[in-house]
Amino acid sequence: MTILEVTTSVHEKEFLDMAVRLYKNEKNWIRPLDKDIEGLFHPETNKLFKLGGSAKRWLLQDEKGKTIGRIAAFIHPKWKEKQPTGGIGFFECIHDQEAAFLLFDTAKRWLEQEGMEAMDGPVNFGERDKWWGLLVEGFSPPNYNMPWNFAYYKEFFEAYGFQIYFKQYTYARSVQGVNFDPKLVERGKRLLKNPDFQFRHIQGKELKEKAPQYFMVVYNKAWARHLGKSLTLRETQVIFSKMKPIMDPRLIYFGFYKNEPVSFFINIPEINQIFKYVNGKLDLIGKLKFLWHKTFNPPNKMLGLVFGVVPEFQGKGVDSAMVMCYNETFAKHDSFPYKTIEMNWIGDFNPKMMRVCEQLNAEIFKTHHTYRYLFDRTKPFERHPIFD
C-alpha cells in the first residue's frame, strides 16, 4: 500500500471521487457538494489558513494503484487546549484495518511533527456544526453538512486507541401531534401571562435588517463563553446572507423582553432532501435540479440549527413559552409543510440542552462520537468538560 499526499488537482478530484465509488451501493449516503468539502482546503475559501491554521490530505492506494482510503489532518488556530491538539477528518476506507491504521499513522506523524500532542477525530477544519463526529447509531440519511459513514469505522477508531471525547446526540420528533412535558407547559403558561414578553417569527424588512443583530446579542450572551468565540455583527450578517437561498422565515423565531432580544431558535429546511438529486455538483444542471425540487418537491423535514436563551432568563420558562407560541402559530396546523424536525447535534457535555429536547418529547435519533487520541499513551485521558 502507498500513501500519496494530495498536491495536484488530479489528487483533489480523486479525494472526492473515491468516496463516491466507496458508497455507490449505499442507499443512505448522500453525496456532499464537492465545493463544500474542497473549499475547506484552500486559503481563498477558508480563512483559518490566514489565521495560522494548516491542513494536509493523503490518499491510500493499493498495489494496483486503486485508491482505497483517504484522510485529512488539520491544525486549527482557534483550538485552545491543555495540550496542543490537532484534528483528523474526511476519513474514508475500505473494510481493512491495516489500511485504516496506515492512514491514522500518517496523520499522527504529521501532527506530531507540527508539535501536537493529541488528535481529535473525525472532525472538520472549521466550525463544529459541520462534518463533525463518527456516526455510530441511527444510520439514516445525513443532514446537510453532516457525515455519514460505514458502521465498521467505529471498530477502526477504537481498535487504534481513540477514546470517546464526547458523544453527539441528534434529537428528532414529529412536528404535529406531540404533547409537551407538563412541566414545560406549566412554565410556559406562567411566563406568557407577563406582557413584557413577546415571541414571534421575523420576516420582511426586519429579517434582513434586524435579525442578524438580534441573533448576535443572544448568541454572544448564551454561547460565546462556552465556545470561546463571540460573533461580530458583520459575521452574523454573513451567516444570514448565506442562509437566504434556503431560508423560510417561518422557521426563524425570537423571544423579546421589553423589546430586547432574549432568546431564539433558528431552523432551516433540511436541504439534503434536495441536494441528494444534484450528485455533488452545483453547476448549471445542478442548480436547475435544485430549483425544480425546491419548488415542486420541497423538504418535509426541518433542521434545528441553534437554540439560545440569554443567561439571566435561563430556567425561567422562556424556552418553554417560545416553543409553545411557535407551536400555536405554525407547527400544529395541517398546512404547515414540515412533518418532522431533527435538532442539530447536542453534546453530552450539555445536559441542559438535552433536558430541553426531552421536555419537547424529542428522542435521540442519531449518535455520533468525537474521539481523542493522546500521543503519550501514559497520559491520563480526560473527557470534554460538562457545561454548567
C-alpha positions, 0 to 999 in steps of 0.5 A: 500500500502507498500513501500519496499526499494530495498536491495536484488537482488530479489528487483533489478530484480523486479525494472526492471521487473515491468516496463516491465509488466507496458508497455507490451501493449505499442507499443512505449516503448522500453525496456532499457538494464537492465545493463544500468539502474542497473549499475547506482546503484552500486559503481563498475559501477558508480563512483559518489558513490566514489565521495560522491554521494548516491542513494536509490530505493523503490518499491510500492506494493499493498495489494496483494503484486503486485508491482505497482510503483517504484522510485529512489532518488539520491544525486549527488556530482557534483550538485552545487546549491543555495540550496542543491538539490537532484534528483528523477528518474526511476519513474514508476506507475500505473494510481493512484495518491495516489500511485504516491504521496506515492512514491514522499513522500518517496523520499522527506523524504529521501532527506530531511533527507540527508539535501536537500532542493529541488528535481529535477525530473525525472532525472538520477544519472549521466550525463544529456544526459541520462534518463533525463526529463518527456516526455510530447509531441511527444510520439514516440519511445525513443532514446537510453538512453532516457525515455519514459513514460505514458502521465498521469505522467505529471498530477502526477508531477504537481498535487504534486507541481513540477514546470517546471525547464526547458523544453527539446526540441528534434529537428528532420528533414529529412536528404535529401531534406531540404533547409537551412535558407538563412541566414545560407547559406549566412554565410556559403558561406562567411566563406568557401571562407577563406582557413584557414578553413577546415571541414571534417569527421575523420576516420582511424588512426586519429579517434582513435588517434586524435579525442578524443583530438580534441573533448576535446579542443572544448568541454572544450572551448564551454561547460565546463563553462556552465556545470561546468565540463571540460573533461580530455583527458583520459575521452574523450578517454573513451567516444570514446572507448565506442562509437566504437561498434556503431560508423560510422565515417561518422557521426563524423565531425570537423571544423579546423582553421589553423589546430586547432580544432574549432568546431564539431558535433558528431552523432551516429546511433540511436541504439534503432532501434536495441536494441528494438529486444534484450528485455533488455538483452545483453547476448549471444542471445542478442548480436547475435540479435544485430549483425544480425540487425546491419548488415542486418537491420541497423538504418535509423535514426541518433542521434545528440549527441553534437554540439560545436563551440569554443567561439571566432568563435561563430556567425561567420558562422562556424556552418553554413559552417560545416553543409553545407560541411557535407551536400555536402559530405554525407547527400544529396546523395541517398546512404547515409543510414540515412533518418532522424536525431533527435538532442539530447535534447536542453534546453530552457535555450539555445536559441542559440542552438535552433536558430541553429536547426531552421536555419537547418529547424529542428522542435521540435519533442519531449518535455520533462520537468525537474521539481523542487520541493522546500521543503519550499513551501514559497520559491520563485521558480526560473527557470534554468538560460538562457545561454548567 
